[in-house]
Structure formats: structure tokens, C-alpha cells
Amino acid sequence: MEALFEKAFVKTLRKHSGIKKQVENKVRMIMEQPLALGEPLKGNFRGFYTYPVKKSFIIIYLYCRACRKKGDDAFVVCSDCSQRGDETIKFVLLEPHDETYGI
């Protein structure tokens, strides 16, 4: 399994370094079972999965195999999609829940 971390994910992790250990544990768990743990998103977030770090923070990620299998790659349109294998997980965002969904 290959893990990629988007700049926005890393930037937020640096900003909220107090949850770094929790995020590291959650990333490991997602790497082991990306579909069993994550909740698939809909609408504008189609193709993405979410998993809570703690009550107010969430991780948003893509699992390339699931994205391609469902045909969501036509909606997500990753610039490096053709260069990534099926067993790639892209950690896209780490944000407070309310900021992510505009609540």
C-alpha cells in the first residue's frame, strides 16, 4: 500500500500538532482497511472517504482502487491518476468537521 499526503493535509497537521499521534494511528488503520473504516462521501465529495480522528476532526482520503472500480475517477480527476497504482491511498484533507462541510 502506498500513501500520499497532499500539501493541505500536511499543513493542517503542522498547525494542529497536538493531534499528530492520533492522526498517525488513524492513517495506519486506514492503510490496513481503507474501505472497512472509511465512510464514502456523496455529492461534491463523490469518490472520497472520511474517517474521524476525534469528534471534531476528520481525515478525507481517496483509495485509488475503489475510485476506479466505481468510476469515480471521472469526477475526482486526479492529475496523477495514471501514474498511481490501485493500492494507493491519497490523504487529501485533515480538517475540523464543521469547516470541511461548511457548517
Backbone as ProteinMPNN parsed JSONL, in Angstrom:
{"seq_chain_A": "MEALFEKAFVKTLRKHSGIKKQVENKVRMIMEQPLALGEPLKGNFRGFYTYPVKKSFIIIYLYCRACRKKGDDAFVVCSDCSQRGDETIKFVLLEPHDETYGI", "coords_chain_A": {"N_chain_A": [[0.852, -1.173, 0.0], [0.607, 2.174, -0.878], [1.126, 5.401, 0.408], [0.086, 8.708, -0.017], [0.435, 12.135, 0.7], [-1.334, 15.03, 0.567], [-0.507, 18.523, 0.184], [-2.189, 20.247, 1.654], [-3.157, 18.58, 3.663], [-0.808, 17.981, 5.133], [-0.086, 20.549, 5.926], [-2.202, 21.282, 7.641], [-1.836, 19.347, 9.612], [0.587, 20.153, 10.702], [-0.198, 22.595, 11.768], [-2.038, 21.82, 13.721], [-0.602, 20.294, 15.688], [-0.991, 19.007, 18.082], [-2.662, 16.84, 17.765], [-1.236, 15.018, 16.394], [-0.201, 12.359, 16.991], [-2.603, 10.908, 17.206], [-3.571, 11.214, 14.603], [-1.563, 9.885, 13.152], [-1.976, 7.245, 14.069], [-4.582, 6.798, 13.085], [-4.143, 7.025, 10.333], [-2.505, 4.778, 9.909], [-4.38, 2.78, 10.516], [-6.283, 3.216, 8.484], [-4.719, 2.597, 6.267], [-4.513, -0.138, 6.545], [-7.157, -1.062, 6.317], [-8.84, 0.36, 4.205], [-11.458, 0.556, 3.076], [-13.169, -0.64, 4.889], [-13.12, 0.965, 7.127], [-13.503, 3.681, 6.401], [-16.024, 6.102, 5.532], [-17.951, 6.356, 2.678], [-18.282, 9.283, 0.694], [-20.688, 11.607, -0.723], [-22.249, 13.46, -3.431], [-20.651, 16.531, -4.057], [-18.36, 15.531, -2.998], [-17.986, 13.036, -3.997], [-16.439, 9.9, -4.438], [-14.55, 10.222, -2.524], [-13.488, 9.343, 0.828], [-14.25, 9.435, 4.314], [-12.939, 9.648, 7.625], [-13.091, 9.74, 11.108], [-10.855, 11.525, 13.268], [-10.915, 12.459, 15.814], [-13.671, 13.619, 17.744], [-14.183, 16.197, 16.571], [-12.451, 16.451, 14.37], [-11.671, 15.359, 11.039], [-10.427, 13.003, 8.634], [-9.987, 13.146, 5.203], [-9.873, 11.108, 2.412], [-8.678, 9.386, -0.564], [-9.045, 6.269, -2.143], [-7.441, 4.632, -4.499], [-8.07, 2.205, -5.894], [-10.813, 1.733, -5.258], [-11.926, 4.087, -6.219], [-11.487, 3.942, -8.993], [-12.814, 1.541, -9.596], [-15.496, 2.134, -9.035], [-15.905, 4.053, -10.91], [-15.555, 6.637, -10.215], [-13.321, 8.084, -10.768], [-13.682, 9.662, -12.962], [-14.983, 11.843, -11.968], [-13.433, 12.773, -9.838], [-10.897, 13.279, -10.921], [-7.901, 13.202, -10.657], [-4.733, 14.636, -11.079], [-2.507, 13.022, -11.293], [-3.424, 10.464, -11.686], [-3.081, 8.354, -13.606], [-0.509, 7.648, -13.063], [-0.454, 6.382, -10.674], [-0.759, 3.43, -8.718], [-3.303, 0.905, -8.099], [-3.298, 0.307, -5.38], [-2.977, 2.642, -3.877], [-3.321, 5.2, -1.509], [-4.568, 8.362, -1.086], [-4.145, 10.914, 1.079], [-6.048, 13.528, 1.565], [-7.305, 15.769, 2.924], [-7.212, 17.129, 6.228], [-9.157, 18.208, 8.57], [-11.132, 20.343, 10.745], [-14.355, 19.092, 11.353], [-16.662, 20.78, 10.957], [-15.659, 22.892, 9.39], [-14.96, 21.618, 7.035], [-17.381, 20.782, 5.878], [-18.706, 23.139, 5.732], [-20.345, 24.018, 7.825]], "CA_chain_A": [[0.0, 0.0, 0.0], [1.357, 3.422, -0.954], [0.422, 6.548, 0.988], [0.468, 10.042, -0.49], [-0.143, 13.167, 1.544], [-1.467, 16.317, -0.103], [0.06, 19.648, 0.931], [-3.196, 20.758, 2.597], [-3.184, 17.638, 4.79], [0.422, 18.181, 5.907], [-0.154, 21.898, 6.501], [-3.116, 21.242, 8.784], [-1.208, 18.529, 10.653], [1.575, 21.017, 11.371], [-0.939, 23.627, 12.504], [-2.694, 21.166, 14.855], [0.355, 19.248, 16.06], [-1.458, 18.314, 19.282], [-3.368, 15.6, 17.408], [-0.361, 14.279, 15.48], [-0.177, 10.918, 17.32], [-3.91, 10.353, 16.85], [-3.632, 11.167, 13.136], [-0.679, 8.8, 12.722], [-2.673, 5.984, 14.336], [-5.71, 6.671, 12.155], [-3.579, 6.773, 8.998], [-2.119, 3.357, 9.896], [-5.609, 1.973, 10.468], [-6.853, 3.367, 7.137], [-3.847, 1.869, 5.346], [-4.801, -1.558, 6.682], [-8.537, -1.37, 5.917], [-9.38, 1.632, 3.711], [-12.896, 0.545, 2.801], [-13.909, -1.072, 6.075], [-13.159, 2.028, 8.125], [-13.964, 4.955, 5.875], [-17.401, 6.276, 5.072], [-17.94, 7.002, 1.364], [-18.991, 10.558, 0.626], [-21.582, 11.767, -1.873], [-22.352, 14.817, -3.969], [-19.394, 17.142, -4.483], [-17.256, 14.749, -2.435], [-18.079, 11.689, -4.556], [-15.152, 9.253, -4.654], [-13.74, 10.395, -1.315], [-13.91, 8.684, 2.063], [-13.937, 10.192, 5.519], [-12.744, 8.871, 8.851], [-12.838, 10.694, 12.193], [-9.654, 11.44, 14.096], [-11.587, 12.62, 17.091], [-15.029, 14.098, 17.498], [-14.301, 17.382, 15.725], [-11.549, 16.412, 13.216], [-11.826, 14.232, 10.122], [-9.488, 12.774, 7.539], [-10.63, 12.841, 3.915], [-8.889, 10.411, 1.591], [-9.067, 8.635, -1.758], [-8.432, 4.949, -2.32], [-7.444, 4.558, -5.963], [-8.777, 1.016, -6.385], [-12.258, 1.956, -5.142], [-12.27, 5.208, -7.095], [-11.532, 3.431, -10.373], [-13.829, 0.49, -9.702], [-16.816, 2.77, -9.044], [-15.968, 5.041, -11.981], [-15.48, 7.98, -9.637], [-12.144, 8.783, -11.283], [-14.163, 10.66, -13.929], [-15.425, 13.007, -11.192], [-12.349, 13.246, -8.982], [-9.908, 13.779, -11.877], [-6.573, 13.437, -10.094], [-3.764, 14.945, -12.139], [-1.522, 11.95, -11.38], [-4.159, 9.195, -11.593], [-2.487, 7.312, -14.445], [0.81, 7.312, -12.534], [-0.634, 5.739, -9.372], [-1.295, 2.08, -8.72], [-4.578, 0.702, -7.405], [-3.097, 0.235, -3.931], [-2.536, 3.956, -3.409], [-4.276, 5.99, -0.736], [-4.192, 9.771, -1.029], [-4.715, 11.628, 2.21], [-6.304, 14.815, 0.931], [-7.575, 16.828, 3.903], [-7.358, 16.9, 7.658], [-9.787, 19.461, 8.973], [-12.278, 20.268, 11.655], [-15.561, 18.633, 10.666], [-17.541, 21.874, 10.568], [-15.028, 23.662, 8.31], [-14.97, 20.806, 5.826], [-18.71, 20.756, 5.285], [-19.256, 24.484, 5.723], [-21.422, 24.121, 8.823]], "C_chain_A": [[0.9, 1.239, 0.0], [0.513, 4.557, -0.376], [0.992, 7.837, 0.411], [-0.253, 11.062, 0.375], [-0.145, 14.496, 0.79], [-0.919, 17.427, 0.796], [-0.913, 20.175, 1.983], [-3.28, 19.878, 3.833], [-1.995, 17.896, 5.715], [0.392, 19.541, 6.611], [-1.054, 21.918, 7.741], [-2.523, 20.432, 9.924], [-0.163, 19.34, 11.418], [0.878, 22.043, 12.261], [-1.559, 23.06, 13.786], [-1.83, 19.999, 15.351], [-0.058, 18.469, 17.314], [-2.188, 17.014, 18.998], [-2.524, 14.697, 16.509], [-0.354, 12.774, 15.744], [-1.485, 10.248, 16.928], [-4.036, 10.208, 15.338], [-2.762, 10.03, 12.615], [-1.333, 7.441, 12.933], [-3.813, 5.758, 13.356], [-5.228, 6.387, 10.736], [-3.157, 5.311, 8.884], [-3.34, 2.452, 9.763], [-6.238, 2.03, 9.072], [-6.031, 2.58, 6.131], [-4.122, 0.367, 5.395], [-6.178, -1.939, 6.141], [-9.238, -0.119, 5.369], [-10.889, 1.656, 3.487], [-13.723, 0.177, 4.019], [-14.073, 0.062, 7.082], [-13.793, 3.312, 7.615], [-15.413, 4.942, 5.447], [-17.366, 6.973, 3.712], [-18.786, 8.28, 1.381], [-19.78, 10.656, -0.673], [-21.52, 13.202, -2.374], [-21.017, 15.329, -4.464], [-18.173, 16.374, -3.99], [-17.266, 13.304, -2.936], [-16.677, 11.145, -4.844], [-14.242, 9.325, -3.442], [-14.34, 9.602, -0.159], [-13.526, 9.573, 3.229], [-13.809, 9.255, 6.705], [-12.414, 9.85, 9.968], [-11.516, 10.442, 12.908], [-10.098, 11.512, 15.543], [-12.904, 13.305, 16.775], [-15.102, 15.256, 16.493], [-13.398, 17.376, 14.494], [-11.802, 15.182, 12.368], [-10.669, 14.192, 9.127], [-10.321, 12.491, 6.302], [-9.554, 12.253, 3.012], [-9.531, 9.756, 0.376], [-8.354, 7.292, -1.736], [-8.556, 4.645, -3.804], [-8.208, 3.358, -6.513], [-10.29, 1.232, -6.374], [-12.72, 3.059, -6.092], [-12.429, 4.742, -8.543], [-12.654, 2.413, -10.562], [-15.233, 1.079, -9.798], [-16.981, 3.768, -10.196], [-15.912, 6.473, -11.475], [-14.278, 8.763, -10.137], [-12.517, 9.815, -12.345], [-14.611, 11.944, -13.228], [-14.287, 13.618, -10.384], [-11.244, 13.892, -9.817], [-8.577, 14.173, -11.216], [-5.578, 13.661, -11.238], [-2.748, 13.814, -12.334], [-2.157, 10.556, -11.361], [-3.471, 8.076, -12.382], [-1.12, 6.861, -13.932], [0.727, 6.535, -11.223], [-1.244, 4.354, -9.523], [-2.598, 2.006, -7.939], [-4.437, 0.731, -5.886], [-2.497, 1.527, -3.377], [-3.667, 4.612, -2.637], [-3.73, 7.404, -0.671], [-4.92, 10.411, 0.138], [-4.817, 13.085, 1.795], [-6.44, 15.947, 1.945], [-7.61, 16.283, 5.318], [-7.896, 18.214, 8.187], [-10.809, 19.244, 10.064], [-13.533, 19.944, 10.837], [-16.393, 19.796, 10.127], [-16.962, 22.718, 9.43], [-15.117, 22.912, 6.989], [-16.321, 20.881, 5.12], [-19.41, 22.104, 5.323], [-20.41, 24.688, 6.695], [-21.155, 25.315, 9.713]], "O_chain_A": [[1.84, 1.331, 0.789], [-0.684, 4.649, -0.652], [2.206, 8.033, 0.356], [-1.414, 10.873, 0.737], [0.908, 15.017, 0.424], [-0.877, 17.284, 2.018], [-0.497, 20.513, 3.091], [-3.456, 20.386, 4.94], [-2.158, 18.015, 6.929], [0.803, 19.655, 7.766], [-0.7, 22.504, 8.763], [-2.691, 20.795, 11.089], [-0.047, 19.222, 12.638], [1.325, 22.318, 13.374], [-1.601, 23.739, 14.812], [-2.291, 18.86, 15.419], [0.471, 17.389, 17.574], [-2.324, 16.171, 19.885], [-3.029, 13.733, 15.934], [-0.488, 11.989, 14.805], [-1.481, 9.145, 16.381], [-4.546, 9.201, 14.847], [-3.183, 9.289, 11.726], [-1.252, 6.575, 12.062], [-3.991, 4.649, 12.852], [-5.839, 5.595, 10.019], [-3.424, 4.671, 7.867], [-3.335, 1.486, 8.999], [-6.674, 1.007, 8.544], [-6.592, 1.957, 5.23], [-3.977, -0.321, 4.385], [-6.345, -3.017, 5.572], [-10.145, 0.405, 6.017], [-11.525, 2.689, 3.693], [-14.857, 0.634, 4.163], [-15.065, 0.106, 7.809], [-14.548, 3.959, 8.341], [-15.957, 3.91, 5.054], [-16.812, 8.066, 3.598], [-19.85, 8.339, 1.997], [-19.564, 9.881, -1.604], [-20.825, 14.045, -1.807], [-20.323, 14.638, -5.21], [-17.073, 16.553, -4.513], [-16.613, 12.442, -2.347], [-15.838, 11.837, -5.419], [-13.271, 8.574, -3.342], [-15.517, 9.244, -0.163], [-12.589, 10.366, 3.139], [-14.47, 8.22, 6.784], [-11.546, 10.706, 9.797], [-11.114, 9.299, 13.123], [-9.688, 10.707, 16.379], [-13.202, 13.541, 15.604], [-16.0, 15.283, 15.651], [-13.566, 18.238, 13.632], [-12.106, 14.106, 12.882], [-10.034, 15.204, 8.829], [-11.254, 11.689, 6.345], [-8.47, 12.817, 2.863], [-10.749, 9.595, 0.298], [-7.188, 7.204, -1.351], [-9.658, 4.425, -4.306], [-8.924, 3.489, -7.506], [-10.968, 0.947, -7.36], [-13.79, 2.961, -6.695], [-13.387, 5.106, -9.224], [-13.355, 2.43, -11.574], [-16.065, 0.582, -10.556], [-18.081, 4.27, -10.427], [-16.19, 7.413, -12.22], [-14.214, 9.978, -9.953], [-11.75, 10.744, -12.6], [-14.615, 13.013, -13.837], [-14.19, 14.84, -10.262], [-10.719, 14.942, -9.447], [-8.191, 15.341, -11.226], [-5.598, 12.945, -12.239], [-2.191, 13.666, -13.422], [-1.482, 9.575, -11.049], [-3.303, 6.97, -11.867], [-0.63, 5.803, -14.326], [1.752, 6.077, -10.716], [-2.129, 4.136, -10.349], [-2.95, 2.932, -7.208], [-5.363, 1.14, -5.185], [-1.618, 1.498, -2.515], [-4.824, 4.583, -3.057], [-2.591, 7.629, -0.261], [-6.15, 10.448, 0.18], [-3.812, 13.788, 1.686], [-5.762, 16.969, 1.833], [-7.987, 15.137, 5.562], [-7.179, 19.213, 8.246], [-11.289, 18.133, 10.286], [-13.725, 20.483, 9.747], [-16.785, 19.788, 8.96], [-17.715, 23.209, 8.588], [-15.328, 23.521, 5.94], [-16.383, 21.026, 3.899], [-20.589, 22.199, 4.981], [-21.341, 25.445, 6.416], [-21.934, 25.592, 10.625]]}, "name": "protein", "num_of_chains": 1, "seq": "MEALFEKAFVKTLRKHSGIKKQVENKVRMIMEQPLALGEPLKGNFRGFYTYPVKKSFIIIYLYCRACRKKGDDAFVVCSDCSQRGDETIKFVLLEPHDETYGI"}
